[in-house]
Amino acid sequence: MPWRSKLTRLQVLSEWQTSRRRRPRCKDLKKRAAAADTGETEQIDDITRMDEENDPRPETQEPRPPARPCPRSPLLKAMDAPRFSIKSRSSKRQLLMQLALLPPTGARAKVKPTPPGGPPPKAAAKAPTKTRDASSEIQRILGAASAEEKLQISGEATEEAILKVWKKLVLLLHPDKLQSLDDDTKAKGAEALHEVHAAKEELRQRAQQACAQVPVPPTRGSAPRCLNATPGARKYEISWMLPEVQDPKAPIEKYEVWGPRYCSEPGETFDWVLLATLPPLQSQFIIVEEAPTQQDVMWAADRVLRPTMSLAVYAVNGKGPSEALSLELPWTSAFPWLRGVGSLLCGKCFKLTPRGARQAWTACAGCGVGLAAELAIARGLGRALYWLWRRGTVATQCSQLHKLQEVIWPQHAFKAKSRSGWS
């Protein structure tokens, strides 16, 4: 039992000891009678006499009131019945809190379950869901003629609706879902999946053509960098800046890199071809000489000894391409074998002469006839193979030759070869 203080405890113990000494006479008489039967009368009388002699108060004094009860814990106080009526909300809340602290009085009587009056009502029948069969979907997609029929969607649908239908078909025609089918159906499933992708792109382009705008042209990034200058394995890297925020009215679906397949002697570019299509989050491209189409663009710049090689980068969406980001890659300065001077073949004396200015006439070193820059340039088959001269040399001394395999001469040059002994 908890005590509030040591002083209270001492007071209670003192009162208890005093009450034990001042027991009523009736109790002492009963003990004396019991002791007389057992022969212990003298001992009890002595103890009683000593208590009476030690008691300073007279015998005529009234008996002392009972001792103060011991302090009780809050839990025991809460168990007492309330002495007053509860009127306020705070007192009700306090009573509920006190009742919550009471110990359980015992197990409650179990309520016997009553049987239901009838069977439970049946759940409402759900509408049957239409399950798609992969084989039937494959046949349907391959037999459809338009993109709307392949995706089973209207032509005026939004991009969100198109993507939702496309995702469902892609999950249905995934190769892992077609493992239980035969090989012929698997091959048709791959073809149908390709048709679904193409239909999605076509519908997205239509939606963007109607609503979107042409994207902003790319911004120039770092300077072009030559990664490998080895003949036959050359690599050049170009880069551009990505927009920080995507414009929803002019989205960028992809980037396209284009390059010229042919270059004229004055340096003009013709027949631009697509080199690569890049995702919208890629901001760099490496042109390599091993790729056939990229090789043609490189050799076109080699063939005319162009100081730079031209490339163009476009940002594209369904509305169309943006304006081109034109890039000029340093070319003759990056490769040593392109730093010489080209050769011109005279049509009268059939001698090779170092070419002068790119857009000017050059006098033949043999007969003095003026030679145009576009005429009789000695070049090899396929690759740009030139007679390269050091500046200041004469026409009869060829000082540098770059991988000359076979020189194509004009038709009248073969006569000159047999007559003058060209080698």
Buried (B, 14 or more C-beta within 10 A) or exposed (E): EEEEEEEEBEEBEEBEEEEEEEEEEEEBEEBBEEBEEEEEEEEBEEEBEEBEEEEEEEEEEEEEEEEEEEBEEEEEEBBEEEEEEEEEEEEEEEEEEBEEEEEEEEEEEEEEEEEEEEEEEEEEEEEEEEEEEBEEBBBBBEEBEEBBEBBEBEEEBEBEBBBEBBEBBEEBBEEEEBEEBEEEBBEBBBBBBEBBEEBBBBBBBBBBEEEBBBBEBBEBBEEBBBEBEEBEEBBBBBBBEBBEEEEEEBBBBBBBBBBBBBBBBEBEBEEBEEBBEBEBEEBEBBBBBEBEEBBBBBBBBBBBBBBBBBBBBBBBBBBBBBEBBEBEBBBBEBBEBBEBBBBBBBBEBBBBBBBBEBEEEBBBBBEEBEBEBEBBBBBBEEBBBBBBBEEEBEBEEBEBEBEBEEBEBEEEBEEBEEEEEBE
